[in-house]
Amino acid sequence: PTPTTGSIEITKYSCPEGTSVTRSSNGVGGTIPNGCTPEVGKTFGYVHGDQTDTNAPYPELSAPLTAAGSTDASGVLSINDLSSSGRYLVVETDANNQQLPASDVLGLYCEGDGDTSSTNDNQELTFVPAGGVAHCVVYDQASVVTPTNVTVHIFKYIDGVQATTQSANGVDFPMFTSTYNAPFTLGPAGWTTGDIAYEASTAPMPVGSSYTANENLDTSLVGSSCDGSHQYSLDGYRVGDTLTQAKQSETSLTIPNFTNLQGDKYILVKNHKCPDQSNTTGSIEITKYVCPQGTVVLRNTNGVGMTVPQGCVLQDGKTFGYVPYPEFGNSPLIAGGSTVNGILTISNLLATSDPYLVAETDANNQQLPASDVLGLYCEGDGDTSNTNDNQEITYVPAGGVAHCVAYDQTQTPANNPEIVNTTSVDENEDNNNPSNNENEPAPNPTNVRRGGNGFPITL
């Protein structure tokens, strides 16, 4: 048989304060405004009229409402088994089945209503299709809940990341609130019931309260800067009405100070972990490659961390030596060892503001001629030219590693006497430079003077 009934389906949303909706943008099948969520337990009523169009008169406006029920957990109310004849007036109601004032409803839009204006009211006409569904969508503004108490939540951040027991090594960071003239900590156990690690929340305070808190900089744990006597420095504070707002706010060294609190507040205490200055040694790591005949390498293309030329492979068993400043030219090379899997790490070198000179050597710890080396490049060397020689300057960081990369060429086959020479002498380097002696002042990365093809070292 041909169906004679259908349904009306109403979807109800609760929206944040300040939300505005229009029929053209947010009607049935339109965009749901940001922050609007389905709302359960909202009631609706309807009137069934005889007219088959949306034209006047509108006797439904003064007729008693039929209670339709309330929205479910998905914000949906389905009114079923409705006659498909005539038209229906749909309204949102209170718990007593009384129509809500239009001012209580942001917008009510149903399929088939002839209202094309942008006026929002609490009444819509719709037509029930036989065997089908007429859809409506409704928006209200969320009720504003006035809190009776407020809480301030404080979180620790280290180098931009929320602190954990692991990242903070389980230490307690000392804090102080002058509001209560009392110390407290941001630590692995939290501060109050419900706090996560490195969170401290106040007890509930009456609306209108004031509160301030700051990090204690009078201990050896956190200082205003990394001055060698503190493990962390204070970057500043971020504040917001929510944790998300606080994350997105600007960092300031101004101590957070809230007055007349009307809601919860969030404070992020941001620290930077200072370098470990108790470590006074570091390392030089040399990565060694052997390359096919004809390979050309350049500092600005194939230096540390850059492209390794095609065909170059890691080379074992190559030896290197080094000399610390100011012994350039006055002391023999100190044997650094040989490469294993293409890498040589020279460890436990004193980290100072003075550099080390590195060179590739033969089996007798003698510096190889520059012509035997395609290129040797180290971090911190002030040489910006593309001249390839067998000597580089580098600075060893405390607790860290200075990296070098070295390239040699495979030996020319016996039946091919031609040798590719990639070596040129830097005209600015002088083997007999008299300034290259133990009385020369300490260099910096851009003015260190060295020998040309082989620095003058007594071997």
C-alpha positions in Angstrom: 0.0 0.0 0.0 1.0 3.6 -0.5 2.4 5.1 2.8 0.4 7.9 4.3 2.7 8.8 7.2 6.2 10.1 7.7 8.5 11.6 10.4 10.0 14.9 11.6 13.6 14.6 12.8 15.0 17.5 14.9 18.8 17.8 15.6 19.6 20.1 18.5 22.9 21.9 19.2 24.2 23.9 22.2 26.6 26.7 21.2 29.2 28.9 22.9 28.3 32.4 23.9 28.7 34.8 21.0 27.8 32.2 18.3 25.6 33.5 15.5 23.7 31.4 12.9 21.9 32.1 9.7 19.5 29.9 7.6 21.7 30.2 4.5 24.9 29.0 6.3 23.7 26.8 9.1 20.3 25.5 8.1 19.5 21.8 7.4 22.6 20.3 5.8 24.7 23.4 6.4 27.8 24.1 8.5 27.7 23.5 12.2 29.4 26.5 13.9 32.6 25.8 15.7 32.1 24.8 19.3 28.4 23.8 18.9 27.7 20.3 20.3 24.6 18.0 20.3 22.4 18.6 23.3 20.4 16.0 25.1 17.1 16.5 26.9 15.6 19.5 25.0 11.9 19.3 24.4 9.8 20.2 21.3 6.1 20.5 20.4 4.2 20.7 17.2 0.8 21.7 15.7 -0.7 19.8 12.7 -2.5 22.2 10.3 -4.7 21.5 7.2 -3.0 24.0 4.8 -0.7 22.5 2.2 1.4 25.6 1.6 3.4 28.1 3.7 1.0 31.0 3.1 -1.2 32.8 5.6 -3.3 32.5 7.6 -1.4 30.8 10.4 -4.0 29.3 12.8 -1.3 26.9 14.1 0.3 29.8 16.1 -2.7 30.0 18.5 -3.5 26.2 18.6 -2.4 24.1 21.6 0.9 22.3 21.2 1.3 18.5 21.0 4.3 17.4 23.1 6.8 15.7 20.8 9.3 14.5 23.4 13.0 15.3 24.1 16.3 14.9 22.3 18.4 11.8 22.9 22.1 11.6 23.8 22.9 12.4 20.1 20.9 15.5 20.2 18.2 14.0 18.0 14.4 13.8 18.4 12.4 11.7 15.9 8.6 12.4 15.8 7.2 9.3 14.0 3.9 8.2 12.4 2.8 11.7 11.4 0.2 12.1 8.7 1.7 13.3 5.5 -1.3 15.6 4.8 -1.3 19.3 5.6 1.6 21.1 7.3 3.3 21.2 10.7 4.4 24.0 12.9 7.5 23.0 15.1 8.6 24.9 18.2 11.1 24.4 21.0 9.3 24.2 24.4 10.1 24.2 28.1 9.5 21.3 30.5 5.8 22.3 30.7 5.3 22.2 26.9 5.2 25.9 26.6 6.8 27.6 23.6 10.1 29.2 24.5 10.6 32.9 23.8 12.3 33.6 20.4 15.2 35.3 22.4 16.0 31.9 24.0 16.6 30.3 20.6 19.6 31.1 18.3 17.9 29.6 15.3 15.3 27.0 14.2 15.3 25.9 10.6 13.2 23.2 8.9 13.0 21.9 5.4 10.1 23.3 3.4 9.7 26.5 5.4 9.1 29.5 3.1 10.9 32.0 5.4 13.9 33.2 3.4 14.8 36.0 5.9 17.7 35.9 8.3 15.4 36.5 11.3 15.7 33.8 13.9 12.5 32.8 15.7 11.2 29.8 17.6 8.7 28.5 15.0 9.1 26.8 11.7 6.7 25.2 9.1 7.5 21.9 7.5 5.8 19.2 5.4 6.0 15.5 6.2 6.6 13.4 3.1 4.8 10.1 2.8 7.2 7.4 3.8 10.0 10.0 4.4 11.5 12.4 6.9 11.3 16.2 7.2 14.5 17.5 8.9 14.9 20.4 11.3 18.0 21.8 13.0 18.0 24.0 16.1 20.7 26.0 17.9 20.6 27.4 21.4 23.2 29.3 23.4 24.8 27.2 26.1 23.8 28.3 29.6 26.4 30.4 31.3 27.3 28.8 34.6 28.5 31.3 37.2 31.2 29.5 39.3 31.2 29.9 43.0 34.9 28.9 43.3 37.9 29.3 41.2 41.2 27.4 40.9 44.6 28.3 39.5 46.5 25.5 37.8 50.3 25.7 37.4 52.4 23.6 35.1 56.1 23.2 34.5 57.5 23.3 30.9 61.2 22.5 30.0 62.5 23.7 26.6 58.9 24.1 25.3 57.6 20.7 26.4 55.4 19.9 29.4 57.7 18.4 32.0 57.5 14.7 33.0 59.3 12.8 35.7 61.7 11.5 33.1 62.4 14.9 31.4 62.9 16.7 34.7 64.8 13.9 36.3 62.3 13.7 39.2 63.4 16.9 40.8 61.1 19.3 42.7 61.1 22.9 41.3 60.7 25.4 44.2 57.9 27.9 43.8 56.5 30.7 46.1 53.1 32.4 46.4 53.1 35.7 48.2 49.3 35.5 48.4 49.7 33.0 51.2 53.4 33.7 51.9 54.1 30.1 51.4 56.5 27.9 49.3 55.3 25.0 47.2 56.9 22.8 44.5 56.2 21.6 41.0 57.3 18.0 41.2 56.8 14.5 40.1 54.0 13.8 42.6 51.9 16.9 41.8 50.8 19.2 44.6 47.2 18.6 45.4 44.8 15.7 44.8 44.1 15.2 41.1 47.3 17.0 39.9 49.5 15.2 37.3 53.3 15.3 37.5 54.7 18.8 37.6 51.3 20.4 38.2 50.3 22.4 41.2 46.7 23.5 41.7 45.4 25.8 44.4 42.6 24.8 46.7 39.2 26.2 45.5 39.1 29.9 46.2 35.9 32.2 46.3 35.1 34.1 43.1 36.7 37.5 43.3 39.9 36.2 44.9 43.4 37.3 44.1 46.4 35.1 43.5 50.0 35.3 42.5 52.9 32.8 42.2 56.5 32.8 40.9 59.4 30.5 40.6 62.0 30.7 43.4 65.3 31.8 41.8 67.3 31.7 45.1 68.4 28.1 44.8 71.1 26.3 42.7 68.3 24.6 40.6 66.9 27.6 38.6 68.4 31.0 38.0 67.6 34.0 35.8 70.2 32.8 33.3 72.6 29.9 32.6 75.5 31.4 34.5 77.3 28.2 35.3 75.8 27.9 38.8 72.3 26.8 37.9 70.9 23.7 36.2 68.0 25.6 34.6 67.1 29.2 33.6 63.7 30.8 33.8 62.4 31.7 30.3 59.2 33.2 31.7 55.5 32.6 32.3 52.5 32.1 30.1 48.9 32.5 31.3 45.4 31.8 30.1 41.8 30.9 31.0 42.4 27.4 29.7 45.5 25.3 29.3 45.2 25.7 25.5 45.0 29.5 25.8 48.1 29.5 28.1 50.1 27.4 25.5 49.2 30.0 22.8 49.9 33.1 24.9 53.2 35.1 24.9 56.0 34.3 27.3 56.7 37.0 29.8 59.0 37.5 32.7 56.3 39.4 34.5 55.1 37.4 37.6 51.5 36.3 37.1 49.2 38.3 39.4 45.5 37.7 39.2 42.9 39.9 40.9 39.1 39.6 41.1 39.2 36.0 39.7 35.9 35.1 37.9 37.0 31.7 36.6 39.9 29.3 36.6 43.4 30.4 35.4 46.3 28.4 34.0 50.0 29.3 34.4 52.9 27.7 32.5 56.4 28.1 34.1 58.9 27.8 31.3 62.5 26.8 31.9 65.5 26.1 29.8 67.9 23.3 30.7 71.4 24.7 30.9 74.5 22.9 29.5 76.4 20.7 31.8 79.5 22.8 32.5 80.9 20.3 34.9 82.1 18.3 31.8 85.4 19.9 30.6 86.2 17.4 27.9 84.9 16.5 24.5 85.8 14.6 21.3 86.7 14.9 17.7 85.0 12.5 15.3 86.5 12.0 11.9 84.6 10.2 9.1 86.9 8.9 6.3 85.9 8.1 2.7 87.9 6.8 -0.2 86.6 8.0 -3.6 87.0 7.0 -7.3 89.6 8.5 -9.5 88.5 11.9 -10.8 86.3 12.8 -7.8 86.4 16.4 -6.8 85.2 17.6 -3.4 84.5 21.1 -2.1 84.0 22.5 1.4 80.7 24.1 0.7 79.3 21.0 -1.0 80.9 18.0 0.7 81.8 19.3 4.1 80.5 18.0 7.5 76.9 17.0 7.2 76.8 17.6 3.4 76.6 15.4 0.4 79.0 12.5 0.0 80.1 12.2 -3.6 78.9 9.3 -5.6 81.1 6.3 -5.4 82.8 7.3 -2.2 82.8 4.6 0.5 83.8 4.5 4.2 87.5 3.5 4.6 89.0 1.6 7.5 92.5 1.8 8.9 93.4 5.4 8.0 95.4 7.2 10.7 95.1 10.8 11.9 97.0 13.0 14.3 96.3 16.3 16.1 98.0 19.2 17.9 96.4 21.5 20.4 97.0 25.3 20.2 99.4 27.0 20.9 101.7 24.1 20.0 101.1 24.5 16.2 104.5 24.1 14.6 106.3 23.5 17.8 105.3 19.9 18.8 105.0 16.7 16.9 101.6 15.3 16.0 99.8 13.3 18.7 98.6 10.1 17.2 94.8 10.0 17.2 94.4 6.4 16.0 92.9 4.8 13.0 89.4 4.5 11.5 87.1 1.6 12.3 84.2 1.3 9.9 85.3 4.6 8.5 85.2 6.5 11.8 87.8 7.6 14.3 86.8 9.2 17.6 89.5 11.0 19.5 88.0 11.2 23.0 88.8 13.0 26.3 90.2 16.1 24.7 90.3 19.2 26.9 87.5 21.6 25.8 88.8 25.2 25.9 88.4 28.3 23.8 91.6 27.3 21.9 91.5 25.1 18.8 93.0 21.8 17.7 94.7 21.2 14.4 93.9 17.9 12.7 95.8 16.1 9.9 95.8 12.7 8.1 99.0 10.8 8.7 100.9 7.8 7.4 101.7 4.7 9.5 104.6 6.5 11.1 102.4 9.4 12.3 103.9 11.7 9.6 101.5 14.2 8.0 100.6 13.1 4.5 101.3 15.6 1.7 98.3 17.7 0.7 98.4 16.1 -2.7 97.5 12.7 -1.1 94.3 14.1 0.4 91.2 15.2 -1.7 89.8 17.2 1.2 89.7 17.5 5.0 86.9 19.6 6.5 86.1 20.2 10.2 83.5 22.2 12.0 84.7 25.5 13.2 87.5 26.0 10.7 87.6 29.6 9.4 88.9 28.6 5.9 86.1 29.6 3.5 88.0 28.9 0.4 87.7 25.7 -1.7 91.5 25.0 -1.4 91.9 21.4 -0.3 94.8 20.7 2.1 95.6 18.2 4.8 95.1 20.3 7.9 92.0 21.7 9.6 91.2 23.6 12.7 88.3 22.6 15.0 87.1 23.5 18.5 86.1 20.8 20.9 82.8 21.5 22.8 82.5 20.6 26.4 80.6 17.4 26.6 80.1 17.3 22.9 81.7 16.3 19.6 83.5 18.3 16.9 83.0 16.6 13.5 85.4 16.3 10.6 85.1 14.6 7.2 88.0 13.4 5.1 88.2 12.2 1.5 91.1 10.4 -0.3 91.4 9.1 -3.8 91.9 5.5 -4.8 95.4 4.7 -6.1 95.9 5.1 -9.8 96.2 1.8 -11.5 99.8 0.9 -12.7 98.8 1.0 -16.4 97.5 4.5 -16.0 100.3 6.8 -14.9 98.1 9.8 -15.0 97.4 11.1 -11.5 94.5 13.4 -10.7 95.9 16.3 -8.7 93.2 18.2 -6.8 95.6 20.1 -4.6 96.4 23.8 -4.9 98.3 26.0 -2.6 96.5 28.8 -0.8 98.5 31.9 -1.7 97.5 33.3 1.7 99.2 30.4 3.6 103.0 30.6 4.1 105.2 27.8 5.4 107.7 30.3 6.8 105.2 32.7 8.4 107.2 33.9 11.4 103.9 34.6 13.3 103.3 30.8 13.5 105.1 30.3 16.9 104.3 29.7 20.5 104.1 33.4 21.3 101.2 34.0 18.8 98.0 35.2 20.5 95.1 32.7 20.7 93.3 32.6 17.3 89.6 32.7 16.6 87.8 30.6 13.9 88.3 33.3 11.2 91.9 34.4 11.7 93.9 31.2 12.5 97.1 31.1 10.3 98.5 27.7 9.2 101.1 26.4 7.0 100.5 25.6 3.3 101.1 22.0 2.2 102.0 20.7 5.6 102.2 22.8 8.8 105.7 23.2 10.2 105.8 20.6 13.0 109.0 19.1 14.4 108.7 15.3 13.9 
